[in-house]
Amino acid sequence: MINVKPNYLKQLSKVLLVLICCHSAVSAAEWSKTELLYQQGKLLAPSFAGGGKHATTVITLQHASGWTYGDNFFFVDHLNDDNSDGFDDSEFYGEIYLHLSATKIFDIKIPVDLVKDVGMVLGVNASADANVIKYLPGIRISWDLPGFAFLNSDITAYIDNSDGIQVGKANAPSEDNSFMIDVSFGYPFSIGEYDFSIEGHMEYINERENEFGETVHSWFLAQPQLRLDLGKALGNKKETVFAGIKWQYWQNKLGDKTADESVIMALLVWRL
């Protein structure tokens, strides 16, 4: 196993830098979208963090771009709640995914109806405060369904490379390896003169055990957003400001069988 230093946020930044440099060396971005999201709602703390619902602000920076051989996506969350319990107290969490497209690399067309593309995906998930890092290598199927701006399904391994519990550190326990199934989507639509979209993702991560032999239960997380193009509604032709709601449904949150979360969060989005 690779020896990973505990400052995972810096490590994630290095991964981002390497991918951006590789991307730039091959080709300029074919398309690019960067957004800053503000989300507010009462999130549930798992039982191991004391339980209860607490008003939480989540600030997210996310970026997606396409290049010659595929596309990239990453986000970094900053979470801060109104309860000083060591959980979601000014915490950073980030994920990055590099996708290599078969249709771009080999200049082919997938000979299957409703399938737009098949490719390899490599993901990295990192939590700064809990000192957790996961690697997610796998495959992606991009679907070609009417009305969808994009619809992707990822099937990946979920490989733990965390240091686990250490004296004097607030690390989360290390875990056995598992697998993940994730579906991401974007569906734009209009009602009269107003433009909306439904977008987000759903993930399933299978059950595993932590270093103490305790069961980390499989979880299902869905985070769909309903957005209104507020800028266009107010007469600005540029799509720069969006408002709406985000529904976060998390069964067995963070592997806790007693923690099922369902919360509606206020959402504001600035496209940079």
C-alpha positions in Angstrom: 0.0 0.0 0.0 1.2 3.5 -0.8 2.2 5.5 2.2 0.1 8.7 2.1 0.9 11.7 4.3 -2.0 12.9 6.5 -2.5 16.3 4.8 -5.0 15.1 2.2 -6.2 18.5 1.2 -2.8 19.4 0.0 -2.5 16.0 -1.7 -5.8 16.6 -3.5 -4.5 20.0 -4.6 -1.4 18.3 -6.1 -3.6 15.8 -7.9 -5.7 18.7 -9.3 -2.5 20.5 -10.4 -1.1 17.5 -12.2 -4.3 16.8 -14.1 -4.6 20.5 -15.1 -1.0 20.5 -16.3 -1.5 17.3 -18.3 -4.8 18.6 -19.7 -3.1 21.9 -20.8 -0.2 20.1 -22.3 -2.4 18.0 -24.6 -5.0 20.6 -25.6 -6.9 23.7 -24.5 -10.3 23.0 -23.0 -13.0 22.4 -25.5 -15.6 23.6 -23.0 -15.4 24.7 -19.4 -17.8 25.5 -16.6 -17.0 26.7 -13.1 -19.5 27.4 -10.4 -19.7 28.6 -6.8 -22.6 27.2 -4.8 -24.2 28.4 -1.5 -26.3 25.9 0.3 -28.1 26.2 3.6 -30.1 23.7 5.6 -30.3 21.6 8.7 -28.1 18.6 8.2 -28.1 15.4 10.4 -25.1 14.3 12.3 -24.5 10.6 12.6 -24.7 8.9 16.0 -20.9 8.7 16.3 -20.8 12.5 16.0 -23.6 13.0 18.6 -26.6 13.0 16.4 -29.2 15.8 16.0 -29.9 18.2 13.2 -27.9 21.4 13.0 -28.1 24.5 10.7 -25.3 24.1 8.2 -23.8 26.2 5.5 -22.1 24.5 2.6 -19.9 26.5 0.2 -18.9 24.5 -2.9 -16.5 25.3 -5.7 -17.0 23.0 -8.6 -15.5 22.8 -12.1 -16.2 20.6 -15.2 -14.3 20.8 -18.5 -13.8 18.8 -21.7 -10.6 18.2 -23.5 -9.2 16.2 -26.4 -9.4 12.8 -24.8 -12.1 13.1 -22.2 -13.3 15.4 -19.5 -12.6 16.4 -15.8 -14.8 17.2 -12.9 -13.9 18.3 -9.3 -15.5 20.0 -6.4 -14.4 21.2 -2.9 -17.0 21.7 -0.1 -16.5 23.8 2.9 -19.0 22.8 5.6 -19.8 24.7 8.8 -22.6 24.1 11.2 -23.9 25.9 14.4 -22.8 23.2 16.7 -19.2 22.9 18.0 -19.0 19.1 18.3 -16.1 18.5 16.0 -18.4 17.4 13.1 -18.9 19.7 10.1 -17.1 22.5 12.0 -15.3 24.4 9.2 -14.5 21.1 7.4 -13.2 20.7 3.9 -14.1 17.8 1.6 -13.2 17.3 -2.1 -13.6 14.9 -5.0 -12.0 14.8 -8.4 -12.8 12.6 -11.4 -10.8 12.2 -14.6 -12.6 10.5 -17.5 -11.0 9.1 -20.6 -13.4 8.8 -23.5 -13.3 5.8 -25.9 -15.0 7.7 -28.6 -12.5 10.5 -28.4 -9.4 8.5 -28.0 -10.2 5.9 -30.8 -12.4 8.2 -32.9 -15.2 5.6 -33.0 -19.0 5.5 -32.5 -20.4 3.2 -29.9 -22.6 0.7 -31.9 -25.3 0.5 -29.1 -28.5 2.4 -29.1 -28.9 4.9 -26.2 -25.1 4.7 -25.4 -23.1 7.8 -26.3 -19.8 6.8 -24.9 -17.8 4.3 -22.7 -14.6 5.1 -20.9 -12.3 4.8 -18.0 -12.7 7.0 -14.9 -10.4 7.6 -12.0 -11.6 9.4 -8.9 -10.0 10.6 -5.7 -12.1 11.5 -2.6 -10.5 13.3 0.3 -11.6 14.7 3.7 -9.2 17.1 5.4 -10.4 17.0 9.1 -11.1 13.2 9.1 -7.8 12.5 7.2 -9.6 10.2 4.8 -8.6 9.4 1.2 -10.2 7.0 -1.3 -9.3 6.0 -4.8 -12.1 5.1 -7.3 -10.9 3.5 -10.5 -13.6 2.2 -12.8 -15.7 2.6 -15.9 -18.2 5.2 -17.1 -21.1 4.7 -19.5 -22.5 7.9 -20.9 -26.1 7.6 -22.0 -27.9 9.3 -24.9 -31.4 9.8 -23.7 -33.8 12.5 -25.1 -33.8 15.8 -23.2 -30.7 15.1 -21.0 -27.8 17.4 -21.3 -25.8 14.6 -19.8 -26.5 11.2 -18.1 -23.5 9.2 -16.8 -23.2 6.0 -14.8 -20.0 5.1 -13.0 -19.0 1.8 -11.6 -15.8 2.0 -9.6 -13.8 0.4 -6.8 -13.8 2.2 -3.5 -10.3 1.8 -2.2 -9.3 3.1 1.2 -5.8 4.6 1.6 -6.4 6.4 4.9 -4.0 6.2 7.8 -6.8 5.3 10.3 -6.8 6.0 14.0 -3.6 7.5 15.4 -2.8 8.8 18.9 -3.3 12.6 19.1 -5.1 12.9 15.8 -8.8 13.2 14.9 -8.6 10.6 12.1 -11.5 8.5 11.0 -11.0 4.7 11.2 -9.6 3.1 8.1 -11.9 0.8 6.2 -11.9 -2.3 3.9 -12.2 -1.7 0.2 -15.6 -1.7 -1.4 -17.3 -0.5 -4.6 -19.5 2.5 -5.7 -22.2 2.9 -8.3 -22.9 6.6 -9.2 -25.4 8.2 -11.6 -24.9 11.9 -12.5 -27.4 13.9 -14.6 -28.5 17.2 -16.0 -32.0 17.8 -17.5 -32.8 21.3 -18.7 -36.4 22.4 -19.4 -38.5 25.5 -19.8 -41.9 26.6 -18.5 -43.0 29.6 -20.5 -40.2 32.1 -20.6 -38.4 30.6 -17.6 -35.5 28.2 -17.9 -35.0 25.5 -15.3 -32.8 22.4 -14.8 -32.8 19.3 -12.7 -29.2 18.2 -12.0 -27.2 16.3 -9.5 -26.2 12.7 -8.7 -27.1 9.5 -6.8 -24.6 7.1 -5.4 -24.5 3.7 -3.7 -21.5 2.6 -1.8 -21.4 -1.0 -0.6 -21.0 -2.3 3.0 -17.5 -2.8 4.4 -15.8 -3.1 7.8 -13.6 -0.5 9.6 -10.3 -1.3 11.4 -12.1 -2.2 14.6 -14.2 -4.9 12.8 -17.3 -2.8 13.0 -19.8 -2.8 10.0 -19.9 0.4 7.9 -23.3 -0.1 6.4 -23.9 0.5 2.7 -25.4 3.9 2.0 -27.5 5.5 -0.7 -27.1 9.3 -1.3 -29.1 11.4 -3.7 -28.6 15.1 -4.2 -30.9 16.4 -6.9 -31.1 20.2 -7.5 -33.9 22.2 -9.0 -32.5 25.4 -10.6 -34.1 28.5 -12.1 -31.9 30.6 -14.4 -32.4 33.7 -12.3 -30.1 35.9 -14.5 -32.1 35.2 -17.6 -35.4 35.6 -15.8 -34.3 39.1 -14.7 -33.4 40.0 -18.3 -29.7 39.0 -18.4 -29.0 36.8 -21.4 -25.9 35.3 -19.8 -26.5 32.3 -17.6 -24.6 33.5 -14.5 -26.9 33.3 -11.5 -29.2 30.4 -10.5 -31.6 30.0 -7.6 -33.5 26.9 -6.3 -33.5 24.1 -3.9 -31.4 21.0 -3.3 -32.8 17.8 -1.8 -30.3 15.7 0.1 -31.5 12.2 0.9 -28.9 10.0 2.6 -29.8 6.6 3.8 -27.3 5.2 6.4 -25.4 8.5 6.4 -21.6 7.8 6.5 -22.4 4.1 7.2 -24.5 4.8 10.3 -27.6 2.5 10.2 -29.5 4.8 12.6 -29.0 8.0 10.5 -31.4 8.5 7.6 -31.3 12.1 6.4 -33.8 13.9 4.2 -33.5 17.7 4.0 -34.4 20.5 1.6 -31.6 23.1 1.3 -31.8 26.6 -0.1 -29.5 26.9 -3.1 -27.8 29.9 -4.9 -25.3 29.4 -7.8 -22.9 31.8 -9.4 -21.4 30.7 -12.7 -17.9 32.2 -12.8 
